[in-house]
Amino acid sequence: MFATRFAPSPTGRLHKGHAFSALTAWSAAKAAGGRFVLRIEDIDPTRCRPEYETAILEDLTWLGLDWETPVRRQSDHLDDYAAVIENLRGRGLLYRCFRTRKAILDSLGDAPHGAMEAVRPGPHDPEEEAELLQQGLPFAWRLSLERARQALGEASWNGLSFIEEGQGPDGETGRIAVRPDAAGDVVLARKDAGVAYHLAVTHDDALQGIDHVVRGQDLFEATHVQRLIQTLMGWPTPTYRHHRLLTGPDGRRYAKRDRSVTLAELRAGGTTAEALRNELGFSSAG
């Protein structure tokens, strides 16, 4: 059965871009006679707020969406992610990283834009690591691409791919060859949360039987490292359907950090759910 999801983080109020993405996924599930799952991705302890989670439910209900219950809240399942981290660590695929973001940026010097995302700092020297552990300093767990490549073997590593039913930012569609190196040695367990986005999302997609990932093109590049994690853990590979990003009158995509007009503000201003659905290209939510 077709199964997809909408997985917002409760770090602010939803805006039109979120509504477009949620309606796109929900409509795809309805058209296929499948499942629509709502997941609350609240693993960031510094930014997520219960009041934003409540607001998400209110906004999606106002839009006319329905979903399976109970809703999975990631912060309630940290032990699940810790077990995956222990699995990967026990297989020698992770390494501790005590470095701060600033230290990594300083070490990159004049590296080109985007280098932070593709960083591969590598393990600390054993003596240095032992000293840092003794000091009780916090650390993240990073996935070693070098060790992952060795574990999979060249044939499997070079044969990784995924099916794109939508389009990437540059029109990518069909069978896409995976480029694991593009993301670098990603953090799979943050210092403050014990887990990071890439691990939590792939774990939950597998757990909840999500076989179609419908999401915005801004997450297209994330698919490469997520496919690698799925392969390392023996999890199923969903089909991906990335959609265009909704933009405002200024041509910029809607974003929380830019204080885009929220659904709550639209509602308070007299906009009806039906009017918004029509504006976004969804004539009916029932």
VOGU-3710 file (C-alpha; in Angstrom, 3 decimals, decimal comma):
1> mfatrfapsp> 0,000/0,000/0,000  1,195/3,495/-0,861  2,351/5,192/2,337  3,803/8,651/2,737  4,245/11,194/5,489  4,522/14,837/6,479  7,164/15,334/9,147  7,432/18,910/10,442  9,698/20,097/13,232  7,931/22,130/15,941
11> tgrlhkghaf> 10,385/25,029/15,808  7,865/27,653/14,663  4,454/28,163/13,125  3,580/26,626/9,757  3,487/28,862/6,660  2,243/28,479/3,071  5,271/26,417/2,086  4,445/23,873/4,764  0,801/23,838/3,690  1,820/23,153/0,087
21> saltawsaak> 4,107/20,289/1,111  1,559/18,750/3,480  -1,225/18,967/0,898  1,031/17,491/-1,796  1,821/14,433/0,336  -1,733/14,063/1,680  -3,255/14,326/-1,807  -0,805/11,736/-3,156  -1,849/9,301/-0,424  -5,550/9,940/-1,042
31> aaggrfvlri> -5,173/9,515/-4,820  -3,434/6,164/-4,282  -5,882/4,979/-1,646  -2,930/4,746/0,718  -1,693/5,859/4,115  -0,813/9,367/5,279  1,368/9,609/8,378  2,062/12,703/10,461  5,341/12,605/12,360  6,669/15,245/14,750
41> edidptrcrp> 10,436/15,537/14,324  11,331/17,218/17,607  14,828/15,974/18,367  16,307/19,497/18,590  16,028/20,278/22,323  17,055/23,912/21,884  14,458/24,942/19,287  11,438/22,642/19,541  8,489/23,793/21,647  5,281/21,987/22,735
51> eyetailedl> 3,188/25,009/21,763  4,455/24,751/18,183  3,474/21,071/18,071  -0,022/21,993/19,215  -0,147/24,695/16,551  0,907/22,217/13,831  -2,042/19,970/14,666  -4,404/22,944/14,679  -3,139/24,228/11,311  -3,321/20,854/9,560
61> twlgldwetp> -6,797/20,194/10,936  -7,883/23,627/9,657  -6,515/22,731/6,214  -8,788/19,673/6,212  -6,122/16,989/6,502  -6,464/13,738/8,415  -3,784/11,244/9,415  -3,077/8,023/11,257  -2,934/8,033/15,026  -1,111/7,951/17,297
71> vrrqsdhldd> 1,294/10,544/15,939  4,926/9,544/16,427  6,903/12,131/18,380  10,611/11,461/17,925  11,630/12,761/21,355  9,614/9,906/22,887  11,755/7,295/21,141  15,370/8,282/21,746  16,161/4,735/22,886  15,251/3,467/19,401
81> yaavienlrg> 17,833/5,748/17,808  20,424/4,958/20,485  20,123/1,274/19,544  20,907/2,099/15,907  23,883/4,210/16,947  25,147/1,300/19,041  24,700/-1,053/16,071  26,741/1,167/13,767  29,319/1,902/16,459  29,746/-1,787/17,205
91> rgllyrcfrt> 30,459/-2,405/13,523  33,172/0,259/13,552  31,298/2,609/11,224  31,208/5,633/13,543  33,796/7,768/15,264  33,646/10,305/18,078  34,005/13,945/17,087  34,689/16,498/19,815  35,292/19,355/17,359  33,034/22,389/17,429
101> rkaildslgd> 31,531/23,851/14,283  33,810/26,868/14,673  36,898/24,678/14,937  35,942/22,813/11,784  35,266/26,043/9,905  38,596/27,461/11,064  40,369/24,333/9,844  38,768/24,701/6,414  40,323/28,123/5,932  39,422/29,421/2,485
111> aphgameavr> 37,522/26,306/1,436  34,609/26,944/-0,946  31,046/27,477/0,220  29,374/24,233/1,194  32,540/22,620/2,527  31,090/22,515/6,047  28,378/20,150/4,861  30,892/17,838/3,165  33,488/17,864/5,936  35,388/14,672/6,690
121> pgphdpeeea> 37,484/15,471/9,777  38,245/11,840/10,586  38,805/10,270/14,010  40,875/11,998/16,646  44,304/10,657/17,476  43,759/7,880/20,084  45,726/9,701/22,776  43,870/12,952/22,109  40,522/11,130/22,173  41,345/9,439/25,479
131> ellqqglpfa> 42,274/12,795/27,020  39,088/14,463/25,759  36,992/11,593/27,136  38,737/11,891/30,483  37,858/15,586/30,549  34,207/14,678/30,074  33,779/16,857/27,019  30,696/16,311/24,826  31,083/14,618/21,458  29,067/13,713/18,398
141> wrlslerarq> 29,107/10,417/16,520  30,012/10,798/12,842  29,554/8,215/10,110  32,899/7,326/8,544  32,472/7,222/4,774  35,793/5,435/4,460  34,696/2,619/6,769  31,209/2,478/5,217  32,758/2,062/1,782  34,968/-0,743/3,045
151> algeaswngl> 32,005/-2,444/4,727  29,832/-2,359/1,608  32,542/-3,124/-0,939  33,150/-1,235/-4,155  30,372/-2,881/-6,158  27,643/-2,084/-3,626  29,047/1,377/-2,914  29,120/2,336/-6,581  25,735/0,716/-7,259  23,712/2,731/-4,745
161> sfieegqgpd> 20,740/4,508/-6,333  17,166/5,633/-5,758  14,089/6,247/-7,894  12,957/9,854/-8,241  9,353/10,209/-9,392  9,367/13,971/-9,068  12,297/16,234/-9,866  15,411/17,421/-8,102  16,448/21,093/-8,179  18,188/20,616/-11,539
171> getgriavrp> 15,507/18,444/-13,100  16,927/15,136/-11,885  14,416/12,322/-12,313  14,243/8,560/-12,846  16,998/6,383/-11,417  19,524/8,555/-9,601  23,036/7,351/-8,795  23,866/8,024/-5,151  26,832/10,244/-4,281  27,587/9,410/-0,626
181> daagdvvlar> 30,738/11,555/-0,631  28,698/14,719/-1,201  27,550/14,905/2,419  30,886/14,079/4,042  31,129/12,269/7,369  27,686/13,310/8,589  26,781/13,557/12,256  24,348/10,783/13,174  24,233/11,552/16,894  24,417/15,157/18,025
191> kdagvayhla> 26,199/16,201/21,192  23,013/17,589/22,720  20,370/15,155/21,484  21,969/11,731/21,031  20,596/11,522/17,475  20,582/13,637/14,329  18,131/14,182/11,485  19,518/11,747/8,890  19,440/8,772/11,241  16,087/9,551/12,863
201> vthddalqgi> 14,264/10,116/9,580  15,544/6,956/7,889  14,807/4,878/10,986  11,248/6,158/11,229  10,514/5,810/7,525  11,495/2,138/7,780  9,627/1,603/11,047  6,418/3,212/9,786  6,446/1,508/6,391  6,883/4,697/4,394
211> dhvvrgqdlf> 7,412/3,567/0,801  7,010/6,985/-0,873  8,816/10,023/0,481  7,053/13,135/-0,803  8,925/16,285/0,191  10,445/19,537/-1,070  13,388/19,851/-3,433  15,438/21,442/-0,641  15,844/17,915/0,769  16,811/16,257/-2,510
221> eathvqrliq> 20,538/16,192/-1,660  19,790/14,615/1,724  18,562/11,531/-0,115  22,131/10,518/-0,976  23,324/9,994/2,588  19,935/8,626/3,655  20,187/5,912/0,996  23,586/4,994/2,375  22,197/4,684/5,915  19,298/2,549/4,664
231> tlmgwptpty> 21,748/0,195/2,965  24,035/-0,051/5,992  21,056/-0,905/8,217  19,281/-3,210/5,755  16,206/-0,956/5,690  13,831/-0,739/2,682  14,376/1,918/0,036  11,400/4,231/-0,475  10,572/5,808/-3,806  11,205/9,549/-3,696
241> rhhrlltgpd> 8,995/12,290/-5,078  10,488/15,733/-4,544  8,250/18,674/-5,356  8,902/22,301/-6,220  9,316/24,838/-3,445  6,629/27,430/-2,983  7,926/30,989/-3,297  6,538/34,329/-2,178  6,009/37,508/-4,210  9,709/38,317/-3,815
251> grryakrdrs> 10,698/35,029/-5,460  12,184/33,617/-2,253  10,941/30,340/-0,816  8,910/30,514/2,349  10,995/29,876/5,464  10,516/30,153/9,216  13,753/32,100/9,624  12,462/34,819/7,283  9,318/35,224/9,386  7,081/34,205/6,507
261> vtlaelragg> 3,357/34,855/7,045  2,029/31,932/9,056  -1,169/29,953/8,538  -2,407/31,261/11,877  -1,939/34,835/10,682  -3,748/34,074/7,416  -6,594/32,504/9,358  -6,813/35,491/11,709  -6,918/37,766/8,689  -9,993/36,054/7,304
271> ttaealrnel> -8,453/33,605/4,820  -10,463/30,402/4,645  -8,923/26,967/4,299  -10,760/26,491/1,009  -9,336/29,742/-0,384  -5,819/28,755/0,581  -6,180/25,266/-0,878  -7,412/26,775/-4,133  -4,520/29,239/-4,180  -2,075/26,378/-3,722
281> gfssag> -3,685/24,287/-6,451  -5,701/21,878/-4,305  -9,362/22,408/-5,009  -10,616/20,048/-2,310  -9,320/18,441/0,875  -12,219/16,082/1,336
//
